[in-house]
Amino acid sequence: MAEIVNLRTAKKQAARKAARAQGDANAAKFGRSKAEKDLARARSDKAERDLDAHKRETD
């Protein structure tokens, strides 16, 4: 015979598992450490400064 399963509990466990999977996917997609964010910001600022340094001044 099959094992008796409480459907309410099974649905809650499935929902928790799905929420955990979604959270892990979001963390992989969007989550960056503070050091990574600072490095990206510094690189962006440097690229902007370098580009501005090459602009010609027109009056």
C-alpha positions as CSV (number, residue, x, y, z in Angstrom):
1,M,0.0,0.0,0.0
2,A,1.0,3.6,-0.5
3,E,2.1,5.8,2.3
4,I,-0.5,8.3,3.7
5,V,0.5,11.9,3.0
6,N,-1.0,15.0,4.5
7,L,-1.8,17.1,1.4
8,R,-1.7,20.4,3.2
9,T,1.8,19.7,4.5
10,A,3.0,18.5,1.1
11,K,1.7,21.6,-0.6
12,K,3.5,23.8,2.0
13,Q,6.7,21.9,1.6
14,A,6.5,22.3,-2.2
15,A,5.8,26.0,-1.9
16,R,8.8,26.4,0.4
17,K,11.0,24.5,-2.0
18,A,9.8,26.6,-4.9
19,A,10.4,29.8,-2.9
20,R,13.9,28.7,-1.9
21,A,14.7,27.9,-5.6
22,Q,13.5,31.3,-6.7
23,G,15.5,33.0,-3.9
24,D,18.6,31.2,-4.9
25,A,18.1,32.1,-8.6
26,N,17.7,35.8,-7.6
27,A,20.8,35.7,-5.4
28,A,22.8,34.3,-8.3
29,K,21.4,36.8,-10.7
30,F,21.4,40.0,-8.7
31,G,23.4,39.4,-5.6
32,R,26.8,40.9,-5.5
33,S,29.1,41.6,-2.6
34,K,29.9,45.1,-1.6
35,A,33.5,44.7,-2.9
36,E,32.2,43.7,-6.3
37,K,29.8,46.7,-6.4
38,D,32.6,49.1,-5.4
39,L,34.9,47.7,-8.0
40,A,32.3,48.0,-10.7
41,R,31.5,51.6,-9.6
42,A,35.2,52.5,-9.6
43,R,35.7,51.0,-13.1
44,S,32.7,52.9,-14.4
45,D,33.9,56.2,-12.9
46,K,37.4,55.7,-14.4
47,A,35.9,54.9,-17.8
48,E,33.8,58.1,-17.7
49,R,36.8,60.2,-16.6
50,D,38.9,58.8,-19.4
51,L,36.2,59.5,-22.0
52,D,35.7,63.0,-20.7
53,A,39.5,63.6,-20.9
54,H,39.4,62.9,-24.7
55,K,36.6,65.3,-25.5
56,R,37.4,68.4,-27.5
57,E,36.4,71.7,-26.2
58,T,34.3,73.8,-28.6
59,D,33.2,77.4,-28.0
